[in-house]
Amino acid sequence: MDAYRDQYAKLFNNGKDVTLLAVSTDDIGALASWAKDAKYPFTFVSDTGGHVGRQYGAFNPAYKLDNRTLYVVGPDGTIVHRATPFREVDPMAYTDLGAAIAKARGGE
C-alpha cells in the first residue's frame, strides 16, 4: 500500500477523475488506524464478509480474505484492466497500471 501512497499523485492524478478504493476483509477499526498512521490519501473499504471480493472473484474462502487483485474500472463501470495478482514490488506493474488508468480516462 505504501507504493500506492508514494505514487498516488502520478498514477491516480491526485484523485482527480480517478478514485482509488482499497477493499479488505480487515475490520474498519484496523483499517482506519492503519490508513491514518501511514497517511494514505485514498479510501479504504472494510468488507469483513468478503461480499465484494466474491462478486469480483478475488475472495479466497480457504483463508477468508481477498487475494491481491487490482481492477481499473472505466467511467462506464466496466472493468478495463485486471491484475491478479497485482505485484506491488514490481516497478513494471505500476507502468502497466498507469497506462490502464490513462486509457480508462480517455488518454493513451
MOPAC internal coordinates of N, CA, C and O (Angstrom, degrees):
PM7 1SCF
backbone

  N    0.0000 0     0.00 0     0.00 0    0    0    0
  C    1.4436 1     0.00 0     0.00 0    1    0    0
  C    1.5322 1   111.25 1     0.00 0    2    1    0
  O    1.2310 1   120.85 1   153.17 1    3    2    1
  N    1.3210 1   115.97 1   -26.83 1    3    2    1
  C    1.4644 1   118.09 1   179.41 1    5    3    2
  C    1.5264 1   111.49 1   -63.62 1    6    5    3
  O    1.2310 1   120.48 1   144.45 1    7    6    5
  N    1.3284 1   116.69 1   -35.55 1    7    6    5
  C    1.4668 1   119.32 1   178.83 1    9    7    6
  C    1.5209 1   110.86 1   -64.63 1   10    9    7
  O    1.2310 1   120.36 1   141.51 1   11   10    9
  N    1.3371 1   116.91 1   -38.49 1   11   10    9
  C    1.4719 1   119.80 1   175.02 1   13   11   10
  C    1.5298 1   109.71 1   -61.10 1   14   13   11
  O    1.2310 1   120.77 1   133.83 1   15   14   13
  N    1.3277 1   116.14 1   -46.17 1   15   14   13
  C    1.4628 1   120.29 1  -179.69 1   17   15   14
  C    1.5243 1   110.67 1   -60.62 1   18   17   15
  O    1.2310 1   121.20 1   133.55 1   19   18   17
  N    1.3194 1   115.31 1   -46.45 1   19   18   17
  C    1.4578 1   120.03 1  -174.75 1   21   19   18
  C    1.5292 1   112.83 1   -70.19 1   22   21   19
  O    1.2310 1   120.28 1   157.06 1   23   22   21
  N    1.3246 1   117.06 1   -22.94 1   23   22   21
  C    1.4600 1   120.69 1  -179.95 1   25   23   22
  C    1.5334 1   112.44 1  -110.93 1   26   25   23
  O    1.2310 1   120.75 1  -170.53 1   27   26   25
  N    1.3215 1   116.16 1     9.47 1   27   26   25
  C    1.4628 1   121.54 1  -174.17 1   29   27   26
  C    1.5255 1   112.33 1   -55.74 1   30   29   27
  O    1.2310 1   120.16 1   131.67 1   31   30   29
  N    1.3184 1   117.31 1   -48.33 1   31   30   29
  C    1.4675 1   121.02 1  -176.92 1   33   31   30
  C    1.5202 1   111.17 1   -57.82 1   34   33   31
  O    1.2310 1   120.69 1   135.59 1   35   34   33
  N    1.3118 1   116.29 1   -44.41 1   35   34   33
  C    1.4677 1   120.22 1  -177.00 1   37   35   34
  C    1.5288 1   111.72 1   -77.01 1   38   37   35
  O    1.2310 1   120.36 1   126.01 1   39   38   37
  N    1.3109 1   116.91 1   -53.99 1   39   38   37
  C    1.4651 1   120.86 1  -174.81 1   41   39   38
  C    1.5199 1   113.61 1   -68.04 1   42   41   39
  O    1.2310 1   121.17 1   137.45 1   43   42   41
  N    1.3265 1   115.36 1   -42.55 1   43   42   41
  C    1.4599 1   120.07 1  -172.03 1   45   43   42
  C    1.5230 1   112.73 1  -107.98 1   46   45   43
  O    1.2310 1   120.91 1  -161.31 1   47   46   45
  N    1.3413 1   115.86 1    18.69 1   47   46   45
  C    1.4628 1   121.31 1   173.92 1   49   47   46
  C    1.5274 1   111.53 1    51.65 1   50   49   47
  O    1.2310 1   121.10 1  -141.25 1   51   50   49
  N    1.3449 1   115.51 1    38.75 1   51   50   49
  C    1.4702 1   121.81 1  -177.51 1   53   51   50
  C    1.5252 1   112.33 1    53.08 1   54   53   51
  O    1.2310 1   120.40 1  -153.46 1   55   54   53
  N    1.3202 1   116.84 1    26.54 1   55   54   53
  C    1.4571 1   121.37 1   178.96 1   57   55   54
  C    1.5156 1   114.80 1    84.79 1   58   57   55
  O    1.2310 1   119.96 1  -179.35 1   59   58   57
  N    1.3336 1   117.69 1     0.65 1   59   58   57
  C    1.4644 1   120.59 1   178.42 1   61   59   58
  C    1.5236 1   109.03 1   -79.98 1   62   61   59
  O    1.2310 1   120.49 1   -61.47 1   63   62   61
  N    1.3177 1   116.67 1   118.53 1   63   62   61
  C    1.4614 1   123.77 1  -178.77 1   65   63   62
  C    1.5222 1   113.34 1    64.41 1   66   65   63
  O    1.2310 1   120.08 1  -169.43 1   67   66   65
  N    1.3198 1   117.45 1    10.57 1   67   66   65
  C    1.4565 1   122.33 1   178.71 1   69   67   66
  C    1.5193 1   108.17 1  -139.34 1   70   69   67
  O    1.2310 1   120.04 1   -46.09 1   71   70   69
  N    1.3149 1   117.53 1   133.91 1   71   70   69
  C    1.4572 1   121.63 1   177.52 1   73   71   70
  C    1.5126 1   108.92 1  -120.44 1   74   73   71
  O    1.2310 1   120.90 1   -52.49 1   75   74   73
  N    1.3072 1   115.88 1   127.51 1   75   74   73
  C    1.4528 1   121.64 1   176.92 1   77   75   74
  C    1.5202 1   107.69 1  -107.21 1   78   77   75
  O    1.2310 1   120.71 1   -58.74 1   79   78   77
  N    1.3221 1   116.24 1   121.26 1   79   78   77
  C    1.4588 1   122.63 1   175.40 1   81   79   78
  C    1.5200 1   108.06 1  -118.65 1   82   81   79
  O    1.2310 1   120.69 1   -53.64 1   83   82   81
  N    1.3032 1   116.29 1   126.36 1   83   82   81
  C    1.4587 1   121.34 1   175.69 1   85   83   82
  C    1.5247 1   106.97 1  -103.44 1   86   85   83
  O    1.2310 1   120.33 1   -67.99 1   87   86   85
  N    1.3211 1   116.97 1   112.01 1   87   86   85
  C    1.4554 1   122.18 1  -176.93 1   89   87   86
  C    1.5217 1   108.63 1  -101.85 1   90   89   87
  O    1.2310 1   121.01 1   -48.88 1   91   90   89
  N    1.3265 1   115.67 1   131.12 1   91   90   89
  C    1.4536 1   120.98 1  -177.50 1   93   91   90
  C    1.5226 1   110.10 1  -141.92 1   94   93   91
  O    1.2310 1   120.88 1   -24.96 1   95   94   93
  N    1.3122 1   115.92 1   155.04 1   95   94   93
  C    1.4611 1   120.21 1   175.13 1   97   95   94
  C    1.5277 1   111.48 1   -83.67 1   98   97   95
  O    1.2310 1   119.80 1  -179.83 1   99   98   97
  N    1.3247 1   117.98 1     0.17 1   99   98   97
  C    1.4698 1   121.29 1   175.63 1  101   99   98
  C    1.5207 1   109.85 1   -67.35 1  102  101   99
  O    1.2310 1   120.75 1   -26.92 1  103  102  101
  N    1.3310 1   116.17 1   153.08 1  103  102  101
  C    1.4642 1   118.92 1   179.52 1  105  103  102
  C    1.5253 1   110.79 1   -73.19 1  106  105  103
  O    1.2310 1   121.35 1   -22.15 1  107  106  105
  N    1.3185 1   115.02 1   157.85 1  107  106  105
  C    1.4709 1   121.96 1  -173.27 1  109  107  106
  C    1.5281 1   112.67 1   -59.80 1  110  109  107
  O    1.2310 1   120.07 1   143.57 1  111  110  109
  N    1.3209 1   117.47 1   -36.43 1  111  110  109
  C    1.4659 1   120.15 1   179.43 1  113  111  110
  C    1.5115 1   112.26 1   -63.31 1  114  113  111
  O    1.2310 1   120.73 1   134.81 1  115  114  113
  N    1.3259 1   116.21 1   -45.19 1  115  114  113
  C    1.4665 1   120.64 1   179.31 1  117  115  114
  C    1.5205 1   110.76 1   -65.38 1  118  117  115
  O    1.2310 1   120.52 1   136.76 1  119  118  117
  N    1.3354 1   116.62 1   -43.24 1  119  118  117
  C    1.4654 1   120.05 1   179.48 1  121  119  118
  C    1.5235 1   111.44 1   -63.51 1  122  121  119
  O    1.2310 1   120.52 1   134.44 1  123  122  121
  N    1.3208 1   116.61 1   -45.56 1  123  122  121
  C    1.4689 1   120.60 1  -178.48 1  125  123  122
  C    1.5223 1   110.88 1   -61.71 1  126  125  123
  O    1.2310 1   120.28 1   136.12 1  127  126  125
  N    1.3055 1   117.08 1   -43.88 1  127  126  125
  C    1.4638 1   121.14 1   179.83 1  129  127  126
  C    1.5229 1   110.90 1   -63.79 1  130  129  127
  O    1.2310 1   120.81 1   133.50 1  131  130  129
  N    1.3207 1   116.05 1   -46.50 1  131  130  129
  C    1.4651 1   121.43 1  -179.63 1  133  131  130
  C    1.5209 1   110.78 1   -62.70 1  134  133  131
  O    1.2310 1   120.13 1   134.61 1  135  134  133
  N    1.3315 1   117.35 1   -45.39 1  135  134  133
  C    1.4627 1   121.72 1  -178.71 1  137  135  134
  C    1.5224 1   111.28 1   -63.20 1  138  137  135
  O    1.2310 1   121.04 1   139.15 1  139  138  137
  N    1.3208 1   115.62 1   -40.85 1  139  138  137
  C    1.4696 1   119.89 1   179.84 1  141  139  138
  C    1.5281 1   110.57 1   -67.17 1  142  141  139
  O    1.2310 1   120.23 1   132.31 1  143  142  141
  N    1.3191 1   117.16 1   -47.69 1  143  142  141
  C    1.4683 1   121.14 1  -178.68 1  145  143  142
  C    1.5232 1   112.09 1   -61.15 1  146  145  143
  O    1.2310 1   120.22 1   142.18 1  147  146  145
  N    1.3263 1   117.19 1   -37.82 1  147  146  145
  C    1.4677 1   121.29 1  -177.61 1  149  147  146
  C    1.5246 1   112.87 1   -90.09 1  150  149  147
  O    1.2310 1   120.73 1   176.61 1  151  150  149
  N    1.3364 1   116.22 1    -3.39 1  151  150  149
  C    1.4660 1   121.90 1   178.47 1  153  151  150
  C    1.5344 1   112.28 1    57.52 1  154  153  151
  O    1.2310 1   121.23 1  -130.69 1  155  154  153
  N    1.3311 1   115.24 1    49.31 1  155  154  153
  C    1.4568 1   119.93 1   177.24 1  157  155  154
  C    1.5237 1   109.53 1   -77.34 1  158  157  155
  O    1.2310 1   119.50 1   -48.82 1  159  158  157
  N    1.3400 1   118.56 1   131.18 1  159  158  157
  C    1.4623 1   121.95 1  -176.73 1  161  159  158
  C    1.5261 1   113.92 1   -90.09 1  162  161  159
  O    1.2310 1   119.95 1  -162.82 1  163  162  161
  N    1.3147 1   117.69 1    17.18 1  163  162  161
  C    1.4538 1   120.84 1  -177.66 1  165  163  162
  C    1.5200 1   109.70 1  -129.39 1  166  165  163
  O    1.2310 1   120.93 1    -4.76 1  167  166  165
  N    1.3050 1   115.83 1   175.24 1  167  166  165
  C    1.4524 1   122.62 1  -172.06 1  169  167  166
  C    1.5240 1   112.00 1   -93.99 1  170  169  167
  O    1.2310 1   121.47 1   -45.13 1  171  170  169
  N    1.3171 1   114.80 1   134.87 1  171  170  169
  C    1.4577 1   121.41 1   173.09 1  173  171  170
  C    1.5207 1   108.63 1  -103.97 1  174  173  171
  O    1.2310 1   120.95 1   -38.30 1  175  174  173
  N    1.3159 1   115.78 1   141.70 1  175  174  173
  C    1.4578 1   122.25 1   179.28 1  177  175  174
  C    1.5273 1   107.62 1  -121.44 1  178  177  175
  O    1.2310 1   120.79 1   -54.28 1  179  178  177
  N    1.3267 1   116.10 1   125.72 1  179  178  177
  C    1.4531 1   121.06 1   177.05 1  181  179  178
  C    1.5228 1   109.47 1   -90.00 1  182  181  179
  O    1.2310 1   121.42 1   -56.27 1  183  182  181
  N    1.3131 1   114.89 1   123.73 1  183  182  181
  C    1.4674 1   122.23 1  -179.31 1  185  183  182
  C    1.5290 1   107.75 1  -129.09 1  186  185  183
  O    1.2310 1   121.24 1  -114.42 1  187  186  185
  N    1.3378 1   115.23 1    65.58 1  187  186  185
  C    1.4589 1   120.44 1  -172.79 1  189  187  186
  C    1.5215 1   113.62 1   -58.53 1  190  189  187
  O    1.2310 1   119.89 1   152.52 1  191  190  189
  N    1.3095 1   117.81 1   -27.48 1  191  190  189
  C    1.4628 1   120.75 1   178.77 1  193  191  190
  C    1.5118 1   113.78 1   -86.59 1  194  193  191
  O    1.2310 1   119.57 1   173.65 1  195  194  193
  N    1.3235 1   118.43 1    -6.35 1  195  194  193
  C    1.4534 1   122.29 1   179.61 1  197  195  194
  C    1.5203 1   114.29 1    72.85 1  198  197  195
  O    1.2310 1   120.19 1  -159.46 1  199  198  197
  N    1.3262 1   117.24 1    20.54 1  199  198  197
  C    1.4694 1   120.83 1  -177.49 1  201  199  198
  C    1.5284 1   112.58 1   -63.64 1  202  201  199
  O    1.2310 1   120.44 1   134.12 1  203  202  201
  N    1.3245 1   116.76 1   -45.88 1  203  202  201
  C    1.4671 1   120.56 1   179.77 1  205  203  202
  C    1.5278 1   109.77 1   -65.77 1  206  205  203
  O    1.2310 1   120.81 1   134.50 1  207  206  205
  N    1.3128 1   116.05 1   -45.50 1  207  206  205
  C    1.4586 1   120.28 1   178.93 1  209  207  206
  C    1.5181 1   112.98 1   -58.31 1  210  209  207
  O    1.2310 1   120.56 1   141.15 1  211  210  209
  N    1.3168 1   116.53 1   -38.85 1  211  210  209
  C    1.4672 1   120.00 1   177.95 1  213  211  210
  C    1.5318 1   110.90 1   -65.44 1  214  213  211
  O    1.2310 1   120.65 1   137.45 1  215  214  213
  N    1.3230 1   116.36 1   -42.55 1  215  214  213
  C    1.4678 1   119.97 1  -178.55 1  217  215  214
  C    1.5223 1   112.11 1   -63.12 1  218  217  215
  O    1.2310 1   120.58 1   148.25 1  219  218  217
  N    1.3291 1   116.50 1   -31.75 1  219  218  217
  C    1.4615 1   120.23 1  -177.06 1  221  219  218
  C    1.5338 1   112.83 1  -103.99 1  222  221  219
  O    1.2310 1   120.12 1  -172.48 1  223  222  221
  N    1.3103 1   117.38 1     7.52 1  223  222  221
  C    1.4556 1   120.61 1   176.93 1  225  223  222
  C    1.5083 1   114.70 1    73.42 1  226  225  223
  O    1.2310 1   119.88 1  -156.38 1  227  226  225
  N    1.3206 1   117.83 1    23.62 1  227  226  225
  C    1.4595 1   120.90 1  -178.35 1  229  227  226
  C    1.5315 1   112.61 1  -105.29 1  230  229  227
  O    1.2310 1   119.80 1   167.00 1  231  230  229
  N    1.3154 1   117.98 1   -13.00 1  231  230  229
  C    1.4664 1   121.13 1  -175.43 1  233  231  230
  C    1.5260 1   110.91 1   -77.54 1  234  233  231
  O    1.2310 1   120.89 1   -46.65 1  235  234  233
  N    1.3260 1   115.91 1   133.35 1  235  234  233
  C    1.4533 1   122.21 1   176.93 1  237  235  234
  C    1.5272 1   107.83 1  -108.81 1  238  237  235
  O    1.2310 1   120.09 1   -77.36 1  239  238  237
  N    1.3400 1   117.44 1   102.64 1  239  238  237
  C    1.4667 1   120.18 1  -175.29 1  241  239  238
  C    1.5286 1   113.73 1   -64.21 1  242  241  239
  O    1.2310 1   119.76 1   153.60 1  243  242  241
  N    1.3212 1   118.07 1   -26.40 1  243  242  241
  C    1.4609 1   120.51 1  -179.81 1  245  243  242
  C    1.5231 1   111.44 1   -63.63 1  246  245  243
  O    1.2310 1   120.63 1   146.03 1  247  246  245
  N    1.3365 1   116.40 1   -33.97 1  247  246  245
  C    1.4657 1   121.13 1  -178.08 1  249  247  246
  C    1.5287 1   112.88 1  -110.45 1  250  249  247
  O    1.2310 1   120.75 1   174.53 1  251  250  249
  N    1.3212 1   116.18 1    -5.47 1  251  250  249
  C    1.4649 1   123.18 1  -178.71 1  253  251  250
  C    1.5245 1   111.55 1    55.56 1  254  253  251
  O    1.2310 1   121.47 1  -132.92 1  255  254  253
  N    1.3283 1   114.79 1    47.08 1  255  254  253
  C    1.4591 1   121.19 1   176.02 1  257  255  254
  C    1.5173 1   109.01 1  -149.75 1  258  257  255
  O    1.2310 1   121.63 1   -12.89 1  259  258  257
  N    1.3143 1   114.49 1   167.11 1  259  258  257
  C    1.4628 1   120.38 1   178.02 1  261  259  258
  C    1.5219 1   109.49 1   -88.23 1  262  261  259
  O    1.2310 1   121.30 1   -40.85 1  263  262  261
  N    1.3296 1   115.12 1   139.15 1  263  262  261
  C    1.4591 1   120.22 1   172.00 1  265  263  262
  C    1.5265 1   108.12 1   -70.07 1  266  265  263
  O    1.2310 1   120.65 1   -22.15 1  267  266  265
  N    1.3175 1   116.36 1   157.85 1  267  266  265
  C    1.4576 1   120.80 1   179.66 1  269  267  266
  C    1.5218 1   108.83 1   -74.73 1  270  269  267
  O    1.2310 1   121.36 1   -89.13 1  271  270  269
  N    1.3160 1   115.01 1    90.87 1  271  270  269
  C    1.4530 1   121.57 1  -178.15 1  273  271  270
  C    1.5182 1   108.26 1  -121.86 1  274  273  271
  O    1.2310 1   120.85 1   -40.63 1  275  274  273
  N    1.3169 1   115.98 1   139.37 1  275  274  273
  C    1.4549 1   120.84 1  -179.16 1  277  275  274
  C    1.5205 1   108.74 1  -120.88 1  278  277  275
  O    1.2310 1   120.76 1   -47.24 1  279  278  277
  N    1.3161 1   116.15 1   132.76 1  279  278  277
  C    1.4600 1   121.94 1   177.54 1  281  279  278
  C    1.5178 1   108.93 1  -123.08 1  282  281  279
  O    1.2310 1   120.75 1   -39.72 1  283  282  281
  N    1.3151 1   116.18 1   140.28 1  283  282  281
  C    1.4578 1   121.92 1   168.17 1  285  283  282
  C    1.5261 1   104.80 1  -110.44 1  286  285  283
  O    1.2310 1   121.26 1   -58.05 1  287  286  285
  N    1.3185 1   115.19 1   121.95 1  287  286  285
  C    1.4559 1   121.37 1  -178.12 1  289  287  286
  C    1.5197 1   108.16 1  -109.11 1  290  289  287
  O    1.2310 1   120.86 1   -52.22 1  291  290  289
  N    1.3134 1   115.95 1   127.78 1  291  290  289
  C    1.4565 1   121.22 1  -179.44 1  293  291  290
  C    1.5129 1   112.43 1   -74.52 1  294  293  291
  O    1.2310 1   120.22 1   -10.56 1  295  294  293
  N    1.3303 1   117.19 1   169.44 1  295  294  293
  C    1.4695 1   121.75 1  -178.91 1  297  295  294
  C    1.5295 1   113.71 1   -57.47 1  298  297  295
  O    1.2310 1   120.52 1   155.36 1  299  298  297
  N    1.3357 1   116.61 1   -24.64 1  299  298  297
  C    1.4672 1   119.53 1   179.66 1  301  299  298
  C    1.5247 1   112.53 1   -86.46 1  302  301  299
  O    1.2310 1   120.22 1  -178.72 1  303  302  301
  N    1.3459 1   117.18 1     1.28 1  303  302  301
  C    1.4570 1   121.36 1   177.51 1  305  303  302
  C    1.5176 1   115.08 1    91.51 1  306  305  303
  O    1.2310 1   119.98 1  -179.52 1  307  306  305
  N    1.3188 1   117.64 1     0.48 1  307  306  305
  C    1.4615 1   119.36 1   179.55 1  309  307  306
  C    1.5280 1   110.56 1   -91.36 1  310  309  307
  O    1.2310 1   121.42 1   -32.39 1  311  310  309
  N    1.3247 1   114.89 1   147.61 1  311  310  309
  C    1.4602 1   120.28 1   177.08 1  313  311  310
  C    1.5295 1   107.76 1   -75.07 1  314  313  311
  O    1.2310 1   120.85 1   -59.08 1  315  314  313
  N    1.3283 1   115.98 1   120.92 1  315  314  313
  C    1.4637 1   120.58 1  -178.42 1  317  315  314
  C    1.5272 1   112.51 1  -104.85 1  318  317  315
  O    1.2310 1   120.72 1   168.93 1  319  318  317
  N    1.3238 1   116.22 1   -11.07 1  319  318  317
  C    1.4692 1   120.57 1   179.89 1  321  319  318
  C    1.5182 1   107.82 1  -157.24 1  322  321  319
  O    1.2310 1   121.49 1   -40.87 1  323  322  321
  N    1.3234 1   114.76 1   139.13 1  323  322  321
  C    1.4658 1   120.25 1   177.63 1  325  323  322
  C    1.5190 1   108.06 1  -138.14 1  326  325  323
  O    1.2310 1   120.36 1   -49.49 1  327  326  325
  N    1.3111 1   116.91 1   130.51 1  327  326  325
  C    1.4560 1   122.19 1   175.31 1  329  327  326
  C    1.5265 1   106.90 1  -122.40 1  330  329  327
  O    1.2310 1   120.93 1   -66.90 1  331  330  329
  N    1.3185 1   115.82 1   113.10 1  331  330  329
  C    1.4517 1   120.16 1  -178.72 1  333  331  330
  C    1.5234 1   109.96 1  -137.12 1  334  333  331
  O    1.2310 1   119.37 1   -70.13 1  335  334  333
  N    1.2808 1   118.81 1   109.87 1  335  334  333
  C    1.4556 1   125.09 1    -4.08 1  337  335  334
  C    1.5243 1   110.53 1   -80.83 1  338  337  335
  O    1.2310 1   120.97 1   -20.48 1  339  338  337
  N    1.3196 1   115.75 1   159.52 1  339  338  337
  C    1.4519 1   119.58 1   172.56 1  341  339  338
  C    1.5210 1   107.18 1   -81.07 1  342  341  339
  O    1.2310 1   120.30 1   -53.89 1  343  342  341
  N    1.2944 1   117.03 1   126.11 1  343  342  341
  C    1.4746 1   122.10 1  -176.89 1  345  343  342
  C    1.5302 1   109.25 1   -96.61 1  346  345  343
  O    1.2310 1   121.90 1   -94.01 1  347  346  345
  N    1.3246 1   113.96 1    85.99 1  347  346  345
  C    1.4633 1   120.63 1  -172.29 1  349  347  346
  C    1.5202 1   114.44 1   -64.61 1  350  349  347
  O    1.2310 1   119.40 1   163.69 1  351  350  349
  N    1.3135 1   118.75 1   -16.31 1  351  350  349
  C    1.4669 1   120.38 1   178.64 1  353  351  350
  C    1.5302 1   112.59 1   -93.43 1  354  353  351
  O    1.2310 1   120.11 1   175.19 1  355  354  353
  N    1.3051 1   117.39 1    -4.81 1  355  354  353
  C    1.4632 1   122.22 1  -179.20 1  357  355  354
  C    1.5284 1   110.13 1   -94.85 1  358  357  355
  O    1.2310 1   119.59 1   -66.36 1  359  358  357
  N    1.3388 1   118.38 1   113.64 1  359  358  357
  C    1.4659 1   120.03 1  -179.56 1  361  359  358
  C    1.5282 1   113.36 1   -55.79 1  362  361  359
  O    1.2310 1   120.03 1   148.13 1  363  362  361
  N    1.3236 1   117.55 1   -31.87 1  363  362  361
  C    1.4698 1   121.01 1  -179.89 1  365  363  362
  C    1.5335 1   110.86 1   -64.46 1  366  365  363
  O    1.2310 1   120.45 1   150.50 1  367  366  365
  N    1.3219 1   116.74 1   -29.50 1  367  366  365
  C    1.4626 1   120.11 1   178.53 1  369  367  366
  C    1.5250 1   110.46 1   -60.88 1  370  369  367
  O    1.2310 1   120.13 1   144.57 1  371  370  369
  N    1.3310 1   117.35 1   -35.43 1  371  370  369
  C    1.4683 1   120.99 1   179.79 1  373  371  370
  C    1.5268 1   111.34 1   -76.84 1  374  373  371
  O    1.2310 1   120.42 1   149.36 1  375  374  373
  N    1.3261 1   116.81 1   -30.64 1  375  374  373
  C    1.4645 1   120.01 1   174.05 1  377  375  374
  C    1.5271 1   109.26 1   -63.86 1  378  377  375
  O    1.2310 1   120.88 1   133.06 1  379  378  377
  N    1.3188 1   115.93 1   -46.94 1  379  378  377
  C    1.4668 1   120.98 1   178.22 1  381  379  378
  C    1.5245 1   111.20 1   -63.14 1  382  381  379
  O    1.2310 1   120.33 1   137.90 1  383  382  381
  N    1.3199 1   116.98 1   -42.10 1  383  382  381
  C    1.4600 1   121.22 1   179.21 1  385  383  382
  C    1.5238 1   110.75 1   -62.86 1  386  385  383
  O    1.2310 1   120.20 1   135.13 1  387  386  385
  N    1.3137 1   117.22 1   -44.87 1  387  386  385
  C    1.4601 1   120.88 1   178.86 1  389  387  386
  C    1.5206 1   111.74 1   -59.98 1  390  389  387
  O    1.2310 1   120.68 1   138.17 1  391  390  389
  N    1.3316 1   116.31 1   -41.83 1  391  390  389
  C    1.4708 1   120.42 1   178.37 1  393  391  390
  C    1.5250 1   111.20 1   -65.26 1  394  393  391
  O    1.2310 1   120.27 1   140.20 1  395  394  393
  N    1.3288 1   117.09 1   -39.80 1  395  394  393
  C    1.4711 1   121.06 1   179.55 1  397  395  394
  C    1.5221 1   111.14 1   -66.28 1  398  397  395
  O    1.2310 1   120.16 1   139.16 1  399  398  397
  N    1.3147 1   117.30 1   -40.84 1  399  398  397
  C    1.4635 1   121.32 1   178.60 1  401  399  398
  C    1.5264 1   109.95 1   -65.32 1  402  401  399
  O    1.2310 1   120.57 1   134.78 1  403  402  401
  N    1.3322 1   116.51 1   -45.22 1  403  402  401
  C    1.4714 1   120.18 1   178.82 1  405  403  402
  C    1.5213 1   110.47 1   -60.22 1  406  405  403
  O    1.2310 1   120.30 1   137.74 1  407  406  405
  N    1.2990 1   117.04 1   -42.26 1  407  406  405
  C    1.4624 1   120.84 1  -179.80 1  409  407  406
  C    1.5345 1   110.34 1   -64.99 1  410  409  407
  O    1.2310 1   120.49 1   136.82 1  411  410  409
  N    1.3169 1   116.67 1   -43.18 1  411  410  409
  C    1.4727 1   120.76 1   179.50 1  413  411  410
  C    1.5231 1   111.16 1   -63.35 1  414  413  411
  O    1.2310 1   120.15 1   149.23 1  415  414  413
  N    1.3213 1   117.32 1   -30.77 1  415  414  413
  C    1.4676 1   121.76 1   179.37 1  417  415  414
  C    1.5204 1   111.52 1   -83.13 1  418  417  415
  O    1.2310 1   119.83 1   178.06 1  419  418  417
  N    1.3455 1   117.92 1    -1.94 1  419  418  417
  C    1.4667 1   120.31 1   178.44 1  421  419  418
  C    1.5068 1   113.59 1    99.05 1  422  421  419
  O    1.2310 1   120.14 1  -174.80 1  423  422  421
  N    1.3373 1   117.34 1     5.20 1  423  422  421
  C    1.4563 1   120.86 1   178.51 1  425  423  422
  C    1.5131 1   110.54 1   -97.95 1  426  425  423
  O    1.2310 1   121.06 1     7.80 1  427  426  425
  N    1.2806 1   115.58 1  -172.20 1  427  426  425
  C    1.4819 1   120.04 1   179.50 1  429  427  426
  C    1.4926 1   109.74 1  -110.52 1  430  429  427
  O    1.2310 1   120.10 1   180.00 1  431  430  429

